[in-house]
């Protein structure tokens, strides 16, 4: 069974906006020592770029703070907290402008990207899946 969440038409974000949903991950471990088969949830933020809908984990690769509310320029999302940019199509970090510590952060660790999720239109709804990203 696919791990997915449906976003009803009333919650679909307008162009330039986002909505946060919770995706249930079957068989994931919630914590160290948790039994296999237990489900957990992950916050996923769905953006409407005008080109299409993109879903990524709602956690900045820099400090782990929420990405919802970040600013969009095309398919690039700028974190509202420290200014790091992420490509919504690939999840890769594209810019590390950081008000507090960019030099230290880039010297001591290479930034990892964030998870992307599939988004497809189904009737009047959007369906976000854990599967590899699909075409809008």
N, CA, C and O atoms as a Tinker XYZ file with bonds, in Angstrom:
   544  protein
     1  N      0.839000   -1.182000    0.000000    73     2
     2  CA     0.000000    0.000000    0.000000    64     1     3
     3  C      0.882000    1.242000    0.000000    63     2     4     5
     4  O      1.819000    1.340000    0.793000    81     3
     5  N      0.590000    2.176000   -0.873000    73     3     6
     6  CA     1.374000    3.416000   -0.961000    64     5     7
     7  C      1.127000    4.276000    0.266000    63     6     8     9
     8  O      0.011000    4.346000    0.780000    81     7
     9  N      2.174000    4.922000    0.720000    73     7    10
    10  CA     2.056000    5.845000    1.835000    64     9    11
    11  C      1.728000    7.198000    1.238000    63    10    12    13
    12  O      2.558000    7.808000    0.563000    81    11
    13  N      0.499000    7.673000    1.492000    73    11    14
    14  CA     0.063000    8.898000    0.862000    64    13    15
    15  C     -0.917000    9.642000    1.748000    63    14    16    17
    16  O     -1.498000    9.085000    2.679000    81    15
    17  N     -1.083000   10.926000    1.428000    73    15    18
    18  CA    -2.070000   11.763000    2.106000    64    17    19
    19  C     -2.765000   12.605000    1.046000    63    18    20    21
    20  O     -2.139000   13.089000    0.103000    81    19
    21  N     -4.065000   12.768000    1.220000    73    19    22
    22  CA    -4.871000   13.544000    0.277000    64    21    23
    23  C     -5.053000   14.960000    0.816000    63    22    24    25
    24  O     -5.362000   15.161000    1.990000    81    23
    25  N     -4.855000   15.940000   -0.072000    73    23    26
    26  CA    -5.077000   17.349000    0.265000    64    25    27
    27  C     -6.366000   17.762000   -0.439000    63    26    28    29
    28  O     -6.385000   17.884000   -1.664000    81    27
    29  N     -7.452000   17.982000    0.325000    73    27    30
    30  CA    -8.726000   18.347000   -0.306000    64    29    31
    31  C     -8.646000   19.695000   -1.015000    63    30    32    33
    32  O     -7.802000   20.531000   -0.690000    81    31
    33  N     -9.528000   19.893000   -1.981000    73    31    34
    34  CA    -9.482000   21.102000   -2.808000    64    33    35
    35  C     -9.511000   22.384000   -1.979000    63    34    36    37
    36  O     -8.878000   23.369000   -2.358000    81    35
    37  N    -10.224000   22.394000   -0.866000    73    35    38
    38  CA   -10.318000   23.598000   -0.029000    64    37    39
    39  C     -8.973000   23.960000    0.614000    63    38    40    41
    40  O     -8.765000   25.108000    1.006000    81    39
    41  N     -8.059000   22.986000    0.723000    73    39    42
    42  CA    -6.756000   23.235000    1.358000    64    41    43
    43  C     -5.615000   23.379000    0.358000    63    42    44    45
    44  O     -4.482000   23.649000    0.757000    81    43
    45  N     -5.891000   23.204000   -0.936000    73    43    46
    46  CA    -4.831000   23.321000   -1.932000    64    45    47
    47  C     -4.330000   24.761000   -1.933000    63    46    48    49
    48  O     -5.120000   25.695000   -2.066000    81    47
    49  N     -3.033000   24.940000   -1.786000    73    47    50
    50  CA    -2.514000   26.316000   -1.693000    64    49    51
    51  C     -2.618000   27.076000   -3.012000    63    50    52    53
    52  O     -2.485000   26.507000   -4.095000    81    51
    53  N     -2.861000   28.387000   -2.886000    73    51    54
    54  CA    -2.835000   29.256000   -4.057000    64    53    55
    55  C     -1.387000   29.439000   -4.490000    63    54    56    57
    56  O     -0.465000   29.080000   -3.758000    81    55
    57  N     -1.191000   29.993000   -5.672000    73    55    58
    58  CA     0.150000   30.218000   -6.202000    64    57    59
    59  C      0.990000   31.018000   -5.198000    63    58    60    61
    60  O      0.547000   32.040000   -4.675000    81    59
    61  N      2.195000   30.538000   -4.944000    73    59    62
    62  CA     3.103000   31.200000   -4.019000    64    61    63
    63  C      2.860000   30.856000   -2.561000    63    62    64    65
    64  O      3.546000   31.384000   -1.686000    81    63
    65  N      1.910000   29.992000   -2.279000    73    63    66
    66  CA     1.555000   29.624000   -0.908000    64    65    67
    67  C      1.874000   28.156000   -0.650000    63    66    68    69
    68  O      2.242000   27.412000   -1.559000    81    67
    69  N      1.723000   27.756000    0.613000    73    67    70
    70  CA     2.006000   26.372000    0.978000    64    69    71
    71  C      0.992000   25.872000    1.998000    63    70    72    73
    72  O      0.262000   26.654000    2.607000    81    71
    73  N      0.963000   24.561000    2.170000    73    71    74
    74  CA     0.159000   23.922000    3.202000    64    73    75
    75  C      0.997000   22.782000    3.779000    63    74    76    77
    76  O      1.707000   22.095000    3.045000    81    75
    77  N      0.912000   22.584000    5.095000    73    75    78
    78  CA     1.641000   21.500000    5.756000    64    77    79
    79  C      0.681000   20.349000    5.996000    63    78    80    81
    80  O     -0.424000   20.548000    6.499000    81    79
    81  N      1.105000   19.140000    5.634000    73    79    82
    82  CA     0.319000   17.929000    5.861000    64    81    83
    83  C      1.193000   16.917000    6.592000    63    82    84    85
    84  O      2.418000   17.039000    6.605000    81    83
    85  N      0.560000   15.920000    7.198000    73    83    86
    86  CA     1.321000   14.864000    7.851000    64    85    87
    87  C      1.189000   13.584000    7.051000    63    86    88    89
    88  O      0.082000   13.111000    6.793000    81    87
    89  N      2.330000   13.024000    6.658000    73    87    90
    90  CA     2.376000   11.786000    5.892000    64    89    91
    91  C      2.705000   10.657000    6.856000    63    90    92    93
    92  O      3.697000   10.719000    7.583000    81    91
    93  N      1.862000    9.619000    6.859000    73    91    94
    94  CA     2.112000    8.472000    7.725000    64    93    95
    95  C      3.063000    7.519000    7.020000    63    94    96    97
    96  O      2.833000    7.121000    5.879000    81    95
    97  N      4.131000    7.162000    7.716000    73    95    98
    98  CA     5.139000    6.261000    7.161000    64    97    99
    99  C      4.974000    4.896000    7.801000    63    98   100   101
   100  O      5.284000    4.713000    8.978000    81    99
   101  N      4.484000    3.935000    7.023000    73    99   102
   102  CA     4.253000    2.591000    7.531000    64   101   103
   103  C      5.572000    1.851000    7.714000    63   102   104   105
   104  O      6.467000    1.957000    6.876000    81   103
   105  N      5.695000    1.112000    8.796000    73   103   106
   106  CA     6.882000    0.295000    9.020000    64   105   107
   107  C      8.097000    1.093000    9.458000    63   106   108   109
   108  O      9.184000    0.533000    9.607000    81   107
   109  N      7.932000    2.389000    9.667000    73   107   110
   110  CA     9.064000    3.204000   10.116000    64   109   111
   111  C      9.250000    3.038000   11.611000    63   110   112   113
   112  O      8.317000    2.664000   12.322000    81   111
   113  N     10.413000    3.307000   12.074000    73   111   114
   114  CA    10.679000    3.265000   13.505000    64   113   115
   115  C     10.539000    4.669000   14.061000    63   114   116   117
   116  O     11.158000    5.611000   13.567000    81   115
   117  N      9.706000    4.803000   15.110000    73   115   118
   118  CA     9.483000    6.121000   15.696000    64   117   119
   119  C     10.663000    6.561000   16.549000    63   118   120   121
   120  O     10.983000    7.749000   16.596000    81   119
   121  N     11.295000    5.645000   17.206000    73   119   122
   122  CA    12.405000    5.995000   18.092000    64   121   123
   123  C     13.328000    4.794000   18.205000    63   122   124   125
   124  O     12.962000    3.685000   17.814000    81   123
   125  N     14.508000    5.007000   18.731000    73   123   126
   126  CA    15.445000    3.906000   18.931000    64   125   127
   127  C     14.773000    2.870000   19.814000    63   126   128   129
   128  O     14.226000    3.204000   20.865000    81   127
   129  N     14.811000    1.624000   19.393000    73   127   130
   130  CA    14.209000    0.547000   20.164000    64   129   131
   131  C     12.752000    0.299000   19.850000    63   130   132   133
   132  O     12.158000   -0.625000   20.405000    81   131
   133  N     12.159000    1.091000   18.981000    73   131   134
   134  CA    10.758000    0.877000   18.623000    64   133   135
   135  C     10.636000   -0.380000   17.779000    63   134   136   137
   136  O     11.559000   -0.743000   17.050000    81   135
   137  N      9.506000   -1.031000   17.882000    73   135   138
   138  CA     9.297000   -2.254000   17.116000    64   137   139
   139  C      9.057000   -1.937000   15.644000    63   138   140   141
   140  O      8.447000   -0.923000   15.305000    81   139
   141  N      9.541000   -2.813000   14.783000    73   139   142
   142  CA     9.291000   -2.650000   13.354000    64   141   143
   143  C      7.798000   -2.762000   13.109000    63   142   144   145
   144  O      7.099000   -3.458000   13.845000    81   143
   145  N      7.310000   -2.097000   12.102000    73   143   146
   146  CA     5.898000   -2.153000   11.779000    64   145   147
   147  C      5.099000   -1.025000   12.400000    63   146   148   149
   148  O      3.937000   -0.823000   12.048000    81   147
   149  N      5.696000   -0.296000   13.308000    73   147   150
   150  CA     5.016000    0.840000   13.911000    64   149   151
   151  C      5.025000    1.981000   12.901000    63   150   152   153
   152  O      6.027000    2.200000   12.219000    81   151
   153  N      3.924000    2.702000   12.803000    73   151   154
   154  CA     3.909000    3.818000   11.859000    64   153   155
   155  C      4.292000    5.109000   12.570000    63   154   156   157
   156  O      4.073000    5.256000   13.772000    81   155
   157  N      4.857000    6.029000   11.828000    73   155   158
   158  CA     5.176000    7.350000   12.352000    64   157   159
   159  C      4.703000    8.366000   11.325000    63   158   160   161
   160  O      4.293000    8.000000   10.224000    81   159
   161  N      4.759000    9.628000   11.681000    73   159   162
   162  CA     4.339000   10.662000   10.744000    64   161   163
   163  C      5.482000   11.619000   10.477000    63   162   164   165
   164  O      6.393000   11.762000   11.293000    81   163
   165  N      5.426000   12.268000    9.336000    73   163   166
   166  CA     6.417000   13.266000    8.958000    64   165   167
   167  C      5.677000   14.469000    8.411000    63   166   168   169
   168  O      4.772000   14.336000    7.586000    81   167
   169  N      6.075000   15.664000    8.884000    73   167   170
   170  CA     5.493000   16.879000    8.341000    64   169   171
   171  C      6.051000   17.122000    6.948000    63   170   172   173
   172  O      7.265000   17.119000    6.746000    81   171
   173  N      5.162000   17.330000    5.998000    73   171   174
   174  CA     5.515000   17.590000    4.611000    64   173   175
   175  C      4.847000   18.903000    4.227000    63   174   176   177
   176  O      3.679000   19.125000    4.546000    81   175
   177  N      5.580000   19.769000    3.547000    73   175   178
   178  CA     5.010000   21.038000    3.108000    64   177   179
   179  C      4.830000   20.994000    1.596000    63   178   180   181
   180  O      5.753000   20.652000    0.858000    81   179
   181  N      3.624000   21.346000    1.147000    73   179   182
   182  CA     3.267000   21.332000   -0.267000    64   181   183
   183  C      3.229000   22.780000   -0.752000    63   182   184   185
   184  O      2.518000   23.614000   -0.191000    81   183
   185  N      4.002000   23.068000   -1.803000    73   183   186
   186  CA     4.074000   24.409000   -2.364000    64   185   187
   187  C      3.439000   24.449000   -3.741000    63   186   188   189
   188  O      3.546000   23.495000   -4.512000    81   187
   189  N      2.777000   25.553000   -4.046000    73   187   190
   190  CA     2.267000   25.830000   -5.383000    64   189   191
   191  C      3.166000   26.905000   -5.968000    63   190   192   193
   192  O      3.090000   28.062000   -5.556000    81   191
   193  N      4.013000   26.546000   -6.918000    73   191   194
   194  CA     4.961000   27.497000   -7.500000    64   193   195
   195  C      4.385000   28.234000   -8.703000    63   194   196   197
   196  O      5.004000   29.170000   -9.210000    81   195
   197  N      3.227000   27.827000   -9.156000    73   195   198
   198  CA     2.680000   28.351000  -10.399000    64   197   199
   199  C      3.033000   27.425000  -11.552000    63   198   200   201
   200  O      2.270000   27.308000  -12.511000    81   199
   201  N      4.192000   26.762000  -11.464000    73   199   202
   202  CA     4.589000   25.748000  -12.455000    64   201   203
   203  C      3.973000   24.406000  -12.106000    63   202   204   205
   204  O      3.785000   23.554000  -12.975000    81   203
   205  N      3.664000   24.224000  -10.851000    73   203   206
   206  CA     3.126000   22.962000  -10.377000    64   205   207
   207  C      3.203000   22.892000   -8.867000    63   206   208   209
   208  O      3.527000   23.873000   -8.198000    81   207
   209  N      2.900000   21.716000   -8.340000    73   207   210
   210  CA     2.917000   21.485000   -6.902000    64   209   211
   211  C      4.133000   20.644000   -6.547000    63   210   212   213
   212  O      4.453000   19.676000   -7.236000    81   211
   213  N      4.801000   21.019000   -5.476000    73   211   214
   214  CA     5.998000   20.318000   -5.018000    64   213   215
   215  C      5.876000   20.072000   -3.527000    63   214   216   217
   216  O      5.392000   20.928000   -2.786000    81   215
   217  N      6.312000   18.912000   -3.093000    73   215   218
   218  CA     6.234000   18.562000   -1.679000    64   217   219
   219  C      7.622000   18.168000   -1.178000    63   218   220   221
   220  O      8.320000   17.371000   -1.805000    81   219
   221  N      8.005000   18.735000   -0.049000    73   219   222
   222  CA     9.298000   18.452000    0.571000    64   221   223
   223  C      9.094000   18.306000    2.077000    63   222   224   225
   224  O      8.088000   18.750000    2.629000    81   223
   225  N     10.071000   17.673000    2.729000    73   223   226
   226  CA     9.975000   17.594000    4.184000    64   225   227
   227  C     10.005000   19.006000    4.758000    63   226   228   229
   228  O     10.692000   19.883000    4.234000    81   227
   229  N      9.264000   19.218000    5.828000    73   227   230
   230  CA     9.137000   20.550000    6.418000    64   229   231
   231  C     10.225000   20.771000    7.464000    63   230   232   233
   232  O      9.943000   21.081000    8.621000    81   231
   233  N     11.474000   20.603000    7.031000    73   231   234
   234  CA    12.601000   20.711000    7.950000    64   233   235
   235  C     13.820000   21.222000    7.203000    63   234   236   237
   236  O     14.305000   20.575000    6.275000    81   235
   237  N     14.308000   22.375000    7.605000    73   235   238
   238  CA    15.471000   22.976000    6.951000    64   237   239
   239  C     16.706000   22.101000    7.163000    63   238   240   241
   240  O     16.918000   21.602000    8.269000    81   239
   241  N     17.525000   21.904000    6.126000    73   239   242
   242  CA    18.727000   21.077000    6.278000    64   241   243
   243  C     19.784000   21.738000    7.165000    63   242   244   245
   244  O     20.731000   21.079000    7.593000    81   243
   245  N     19.631000   23.009000    7.437000    73   243   246
   246  CA    20.589000   23.748000    8.258000    64   245   247
   247  C     20.369000   23.499000    9.742000    63   246   248   249
   248  O     21.253000   22.979000   10.423000    81   247
   249  N     19.201000   23.865000   10.246000    73   247   250
   250  CA    18.910000   23.756000   11.679000    64   249   251
   251  C     17.694000   22.891000   11.991000    63   250   252   253
   252  O     17.378000   22.665000   13.160000    81   251
   253  N     17.003000   22.404000   10.949000    73   251   254
   254  CA    15.839000   21.553000   11.180000    64   253   255
   255  C     14.555000   22.313000   11.472000    63   254   256   257
   256  O     13.549000   21.701000   11.833000    81   255
   257  N     14.565000   23.620000   11.326000    73   255   258
   258  CA    13.382000   24.422000   11.605000    64   257   259
   259  C     12.419000   24.345000   10.429000    63   258   260   261
   260  O     12.837000   24.000000    9.324000    81   259
   261  N     11.125000   24.660000   10.636000    73   259   262
   262  CA    10.114000   24.532000    9.579000    64   261   263
   263  C     10.392000   25.398000    8.353000    63   262   264   265
   264  O     10.807000   26.551000    8.473000    81   263
   265  N     10.157000   24.828000    7.181000    73   263   266
   266  CA    10.323000   25.544000    5.917000    64   265   267
   267  C      9.040000   26.227000    5.454000    63   266   268   269
   268  O      9.079000   27.121000    4.609000    81   267
   269  N      7.904000   25.806000    6.009000    73   267   270
   270  CA     6.635000   26.456000    5.643000    64   269   271
   271  C      6.772000   27.933000    5.969000    63   270   272   273
   272  O      7.303000   28.302000    7.017000    81   271
   273  N      6.298000   28.763000    5.078000    73   271   274
   274  CA     6.421000   30.200000    5.278000    64   273   275
   275  C      7.651000   30.785000    4.609000    63   274   276   277
   276  O      7.849000   32.000000    4.616000    81   275
   277  N      8.485000   29.916000    4.026000    73   275   278
   278  CA     9.646000   30.401000    3.294000    64   277   279
   279  C      9.216000   31.090000    2.009000    63   278   280   281
   280  O      8.079000   30.935000    1.565000    81   279
   281  N     10.120000   31.844000    1.418000    73   279   282
   282  CA     9.778000   32.555000    0.187000    64   281   283
   283  C     10.170000   31.737000   -1.041000    63   282   284   285
   284  O     11.178000   31.030000   -1.043000    81   283
   285  N      9.352000   31.849000   -2.076000    73   283   286
   286  CA     9.571000   31.114000   -3.322000    64   285   287
   287  C     10.062000   32.040000   -4.415000    63   286   288   289
   288  O      9.600000   33.173000   -4.553000    81   287
   289  N     11.010000   31.533000   -5.191000    73   287   290
   290  CA    11.404000   32.184000   -6.432000    64   289   291
   291  C     11.512000   31.057000   -7.449000    63   290   292   293
   292  O     12.497000   30.320000   -7.470000    81   291
   293  N     10.492000   30.931000   -8.291000    73   291   294
   294  CA    10.424000   29.780000   -9.190000    64   293   295
   295  C     10.259000   28.519000   -8.357000    63   294   296   297
   296  O      9.332000   28.408000   -7.555000    81   295
   297  N     11.177000   27.562000   -8.556000    73   295   298
   298  CA    11.139000   26.313000   -7.798000    64   297   299
   299  C     12.195000   26.293000   -6.691000    63   298   300   301
   300  O     12.583000   25.231000   -6.205000    81   299
   301  N     12.649000   27.474000   -6.307000    73   299   302
   302  CA    13.634000   27.566000   -5.238000    64   301   303
   303  C     12.961000   28.144000   -3.995000    63   302   304   305
   304  O     12.267000   29.159000   -4.065000    81   303
   305  N     13.175000   27.492000   -2.871000    73   303   306
   306  CA    12.593000   27.896000   -1.599000    64   305   307
   307  C     13.686000   28.439000   -0.694000    63   306   308   309
   308  O     14.711000   27.788000   -0.490000    81   307
   309  N     13.468000   29.637000   -0.151000    73   307   310
   310  CA    14.409000   30.224000    0.801000    64   309   311
   311  C     13.838000   30.046000    2.206000    63   310   312   313
   312  O     12.720000   30.477000    2.489000    81   311
   313  N     14.612000   29.407000    3.083000    73   311   314
   314  CA    14.209000   29.168000    4.459000    64   313   315
   315  C     13.938000   30.506000    5.155000    63   314   316   317
   316  O     14.731000   31.439000    5.033000    81   315
   317  N     12.817000   30.601000    5.885000    73   315   318
   318  CA    12.488000   31.862000    6.541000    64   317   319
   319  C     13.369000   32.170000    7.754000    63   318   320   321
   320  O     13.319000   33.286000    8.272000    81   319
   321  N     14.157000   31.231000    8.210000    73   319   322
   322  CA    14.930000   31.408000    9.440000    64   321   323
   323  C     16.338000   31.938000    9.189000    63   322   324   325
   324  O     16.740000   32.933000    9.792000    81   323
   325  N     17.088000   31.289000    8.310000    73   323   326
   326  CA    18.483000   31.686000    8.090000    64   325   327
   327  C     18.837000   31.897000    6.620000    63   326   328   329
   328  O     19.988000   32.191000    6.297000    81   327
   329  N     17.864000   31.752000    5.737000    73   327   330
   330  CA    18.085000   32.103000    4.342000    64   329   331
   331  C     18.659000   31.030000    3.435000    63   330   332   333
   332  O     18.959000   31.316000    2.276000    81   331
   333  N     18.825000   29.796000    3.921000    73   331   334
   334  CA    19.316000   28.748000    3.023000    64   333   335
   335  C     18.267000   28.498000    1.947000    63   334   336   337
   336  O     17.069000   28.602000    2.210000    81   335
   337  N     18.716000   28.166000    0.725000    73   335   338
   338  CA    17.809000   27.878000   -0.386000    64   337   339
   339  C     17.859000   26.404000   -0.754000    63   338   340   341
   340  O     18.912000   25.767000   -0.709000    81   339
   341  N     16.700000   25.880000   -1.117000    73   339   342
   342  CA    16.558000   24.483000   -1.501000    64   341   343
   343  C     15.783000   24.420000   -2.803000    63   342   344   345
   344  O     14.796000   25.135000   -2.980000    81   343
   345  N     16.229000   23.563000   -3.717000    73   343   346
   346  CA    15.521000   23.307000   -4.967000    64   345   347
   347  C     14.359000   22.362000   -4.662000    63   346   348   349
   348  O     14.580000   21.242000   -4.201000    81   347
   349  N     13.130000   22.799000   -4.914000    73   347   350
   350  CA    11.963000   21.975000   -4.604000    64   349   351
   351  C     11.873000   20.721000   -5.466000    63   350   352   353
   352  O     11.241000   19.741000   -5.071000    81   351
   353  N     12.503000   20.744000   -6.642000    73   351   354
   354  CA    12.454000   19.575000   -7.528000    64   353   355
   355  C     13.380000   18.462000   -7.049000    63   354   356   357
   356  O     13.042000   17.282000   -7.152000    81   355
   357  N     14.551000   18.836000   -6.525000    73   355   358
   358  CA    15.564000   17.841000   -6.175000    64   357   359
   359  C     15.816000   17.713000   -4.671000    63   358   360   361
   360  O     16.325000   16.690000   -4.212000    81   359
   361  N     15.465000   18.739000   -3.912000    73   359   362
   362  CA    15.754000   18.746000   -2.482000    64   361   363
   363  C     17.170000   19.196000   -2.151000    63   362   364   365
   364  O     17.549000   19.245000   -0.981000    81   363
   365  N     17.956000   19.524000   -3.181000    73   363   366
   366  CA    19.356000   19.915000   -2.961000    64   365   367
   367  C     19.465000   21.356000   -2.471000    63   366   368   369
   368  O     18.680000   22.221000   -2.859000    81   367
   369  N     20.460000   21.594000   -1.603000    73   367   370
   370  CA    20.746000   22.946000   -1.133000    64   369   371
   371  C     21.417000   23.695000   -2.280000    63   370   372   373
   372  O     22.390000   23.212000   -2.860000    81   371
   373  N     20.888000   24.889000   -2.608000    73   371   374
   374  CA    21.436000   25.667000   -3.723000    64   373   375
   375  C     22.151000   26.933000   -3.260000    63   374   376   377
   376  O     22.946000   27.502000   -4.009000    81   375
   377  N     21.876000   27.379000   -2.036000    73   375   378
   378  CA    22.521000   28.582000   -1.511000    64   377   379
   379  C     22.528000   28.485000    0.007000    63   378   380   381
   380  O     21.549000   28.054000    0.616000    81   379
   381  N     23.630000   28.886000    0.608000    73   379   382
   382  CA    23.750000   28.791000    2.059000    64   381   383
   383  C     23.935000   30.142000    2.715000    63   382   384   385
   384  O     24.724000   30.277000    3.650000    81   383
   385  N     23.214000   31.147000    2.235000    73   383   386
   386  CA    23.246000   32.450000    2.893000    64   385   387
   387  C     22.731000   32.228000    4.307000    63   386   388   389
   388  O     21.612000   31.752000    4.495000    81   387
   389  N     23.514000   32.557000    5.268000    73   387   390
   390  CA    23.142000   32.267000    6.646000    64   389   391
   391  C     23.549000   33.446000    7.513000    63   390   392   393
   392  O     24.732000   33.764000    7.638000    81   391
   393  N     22.592000   34.064000    8.085000    73   391   394
   394  CA    22.831000   35.243000    8.903000    64   393   395
   395  C     23.722000   34.928000   10.098000    63   394   396   397
   396  O     24.543000   35.759000   10.486000    81   395
   397  N     23.577000   33.752000   10.684000    73   395   398
   398  CA    24.272000   33.495000   11.950000    64   397   399
   399  C     25.625000   32.823000   11.809000    63   398   400   401
   400  O     26.549000   33.172000   12.545000    81   399
   401  N     25.780000   31.886000   10.906000    73   399   402
   402  CA    27.038000   31.125000   10.947000    64   401   403
   403  C     27.390000   30.412000    9.648000    63   402   404   405
   404  O     27.920000   29.302000    9.709000    81   403
   405  N     27.127000   30.979000    8.488000    73   403   406
   406  CA    27.324000   30.243000    7.243000    64   405   407
   407  C     28.751000   29.758000    7.065000    63   406   408   409
   408  O     28.959000   28.629000    6.622000    81   407
   409  N     29.736000   30.573000    7.394000    73   407   410
   410  CA    31.121000   30.161000    7.219000    64   409   411
   411  C     31.431000   28.943000    8.084000    63   410   412   413
   412  O     32.016000   27.975000    7.599000    81   411
   413  N     31.053000   28.980000    9.336000    73   411   414
   414  CA    31.303000   27.847000   10.232000    64   413   415
   415  C     30.561000   26.607000    9.760000    63   414   416   417
   416  O     31.119000   25.510000    9.779000    81   415
   417  N     29.310000   26.765000    9.336000    73   415   418
   418  CA    28.512000   25.614000    8.896000    64   417   419
   419  C     29.115000   24.953000    7.664000    63   418   420   421
   420  O     29.139000   23.726000    7.570000    81   419
   421  N     29.602000   25.752000    6.722000    73   419   422
   422  CA    30.129000   25.172000    5.496000    64   421   423
   423  C     31.535000   24.614000    5.685000    63   422   424   425
   424  O     31.944000   23.727000    4.936000    81   423
   425  N     32.269000   25.103000    6.650000    73   423   426
   426  CA    33.614000   24.574000    6.915000    64   425   427
   427  C     33.528000   23.197000    7.556000    63   426   428   429
   428  O     34.285000   22.296000    7.197000    81   427
   429  N     32.613000   23.030000    8.499000    73   427   430
   430  CA    32.579000   21.812000    9.296000    64   429   431
   431  C     31.708000   20.702000    8.746000    63   430   432   433
   432  O     31.858000   19.549000    9.152000    81   431
   433  N     30.808000   21.014000    7.840000    73   431   434
   434  CA    29.980000   19.941000    7.276000    64   433   435
   435  C     29.432000   20.349000    5.923000    63   434   436   437
   436  O     29.128000   21.514000    5.669000    81   435
   437  N     29.319000   19.361000    5.077000    73   435   438
   438  CA    28.701000   19.594000    3.768000    64   437   439
   439  C     27.193000   19.482000    3.967000    63   438   440   441
   440  O     26.721000   18.513000    4.561000    81   439
   441  N     26.427000   20.464000    3.475000    73   439   442
   442  CA    24.979000   20.415000    3.708000    64   441   443
   443  C     24.320000   19.282000    2.947000    63   442   444   445
   444  O     24.619000   19.041000    1.778000    81   443
   445  N     23.423000   18.595000    3.625000    73   443   446
   446  CA    22.634000   17.566000    2.961000    64   445   447
   447  C     21.342000   18.201000    2.489000    63   446   448   449
   448  O     20.920000   19.238000    3.001000    81   447
   449  N     20.736000   17.587000    1.536000    73   447   450
   450  CA    19.466000   18.093000    1.034000    64   449   451
   451  C     18.312000   17.622000    1.893000    63   450   452   453
   452  O     18.506000   17.106000    2.993000    81   451
   453  N     17.107000   17.805000    1.376000    73   451   454
   454  CA    15.912000   17.362000    2.078000    64   453   455
   455  C     15.141000   16.397000    1.189000    63   454   456   457
   456  O     15.340000   16.361000   -0.026000    81   455
   457  N     14.266000   15.622000    1.801000    73   455   458
   458  CA    13.469000   14.650000    1.061000    64   457   459
   459  C     12.397000   15.346000    0.239000    63   458   460   461
   460  O     11.777000   16.309000    0.690000    81   459
   461  N     12.187000   14.848000   -0.970000    73   459   462
   462  CA    11.096000   15.314000   -1.819000    64   461   463
   463  C     10.050000   14.211000   -1.896000    63   462   464   465
   464  O     10.362000   13.041000   -1.674000    81   463
   465  N      8.813000   14.579000   -2.208000    73   463   466
   466  CA     7.714000   13.633000   -2.254000    64   465   467
   467  C      6.942000   13.808000   -3.543000    63   466   468   469
   468  O      6.929000   14.892000   -4.127000    81   467
   469  N      6.302000   12.751000   -3.984000    73   467   470
   470  CA     5.488000   12.817000   -5.189000    64   469   471
   471  C      4.206000   13.585000   -4.929000    63   470   472   473
   472  O      3.640000   13.511000   -3.838000    81   471
   473  N      3.748000   14.321000   -5.932000    73   471   474
   474  CA     2.474000   15.037000   -5.858000    64   473   475
   475  C      1.742000   14.794000   -7.180000    63   474   476   477
   476  O      2.313000   14.966000   -8.257000    81   475
   477  N      0.487000   14.398000   -7.085000    73   475   478
   478  CA    -0.311000   14.224000   -8.302000    64   477   479
   479  C     -1.717000   14.751000   -8.060000    63   478   480   481
   480  O     -2.229000   14.713000   -6.941000    81   479
   481  N     -2.332000   15.245000   -9.134000    73   479   482
   482  CA    -3.726000   15.687000   -9.076000    64   481   483
   483  C     -4.598000   14.455000   -9.231000    63   482   484   485
   484  O     -4.335000   13.595000  -10.071000    81   483
   485  N     -5.630000   14.380000   -8.420000    73   483   486
   486  CA    -6.594000   13.299000   -8.505000    64   485   487
   487  C     -7.973000   13.901000   -8.250000    63   486   488   489
   488  O     -8.350000   14.143000   -7.104000    81   487
   489  N     -8.710000   14.138000   -9.307000    73   487   490
   490  CA    -9.986000   14.839000   -9.173000    64   489   491
   491  C     -9.735000   16.274000   -8.733000    63   490   492   493
   492  O     -8.935000   16.983000   -9.342000    81   491
   493  N    -10.416000   16.699000   -7.681000    73   491   494
   494  CA   -10.244000   18.047000   -7.149000    64   493   495
   495  C     -9.179000   18.101000   -6.053000    63   494   496   497
   496  O     -8.963000   19.152000   -5.451000    81   495
   497  N     -8.522000   16.991000   -5.794000    73   495   498
   498  CA    -7.561000   16.917000   -4.698000    64   497   499
   499  C     -6.135000   16.752000   -5.197000    63   498   500   501
   500  O     -5.897000   16.440000   -6.364000    81   499
   501  N     -5.198000   16.966000   -4.294000    73   499   502
   502  CA    -3.798000   16.611000   -4.521000    64   501   503
   503  C     -3.506000   15.401000   -3.667000    63   502   504   505
   504  O     -4.022000   15.282000   -2.556000    81   503
   505  N     -2.680000   14.499000   -4.176000    73   503   506
   506  CA    -2.256000   13.339000   -3.396000    64   505   507
   507  C     -0.741000   13.419000   -3.267000    63   506   508   509
   508  O     -0.022000   13.476000   -4.265000    81   507
   509  N     -0.264000   13.421000   -2.018000    73   507   510
   510  CA     1.164000   13.466000   -1.725000    64   509   511
   511  C      1.580000   12.059000   -1.320000    63   510   512   513
   512  O      0.970000   11.447000   -0.442000    81   511
   513  N      2.635000   11.548000   -1.973000    73   511   514
   514  CA     3.075000   10.189000   -1.685000    64   513   515
   515  C      4.547000   10.152000   -1.300000    63   514   516   517
   516  O      5.333000   11.031000   -1.655000    81   515
   517  N      4.887000    9.113000   -0.567000    73   515   518
   518  CA     6.293000    8.901000   -0.193000    64   517   519
   519  C      7.109000    8.486000   -1.406000    63   518   520   521
   520  O      8.333000    8.615000   -1.416000    81   519
   521  N      6.425000    7.987000   -2.428000    73   519   522
   522  CA     7.119000    7.514000   -3.626000    64   521   523
   523  C      7.887000    8.635000   -4.281000    63   522   524   525
   524  O      7.694000    9.811000   -3.972000    81   523
   525  N      8.767000    8.249000   -5.196000    73   523   526
   526  CA     9.565000    9.232000   -5.951000    64   525   527
   527  C      8.651000   10.258000   -6.603000    63   526   528   529
   528  O      7.542000    9.940000   -7.034000    81   527
   529  N      9.126000   11.471000   -6.666000    73   527   530
   530  CA     8.378000   12.600000   -7.223000    64   529   531
   531  C      7.806000   12.276000   -8.605000    63   530   532   533
   532  O      8.470000   11.671000   -9.447000    81   531
   533  N      6.564000   12.693000   -8.809000    73   531   534
   534  CA     5.909000   12.468000  -10.091000    64   533   535
   535  C      5.676000   13.793000  -10.808000    63   534   536   537
   536  O      5.786000   14.859000  -10.202000    81   535
   537  N      5.358000   13.728000  -12.077000    73   535   538
   538  CA     5.101000   14.921000  -12.869000    64   537   539
   539  C      3.788000   15.551000  -12.454000    63   538   540   541
   540  O      2.818000   14.848000  -12.171000    81   539
   541  N      3.755000   16.871000  -12.418000    73   539   542
   542  CA     2.529000   17.617000  -12.053000    64   541   543
   543  C      1.538000   17.607000  -13.196000    63   542   544
   544  O      0.454000   18.179000  -13.079000    81   543
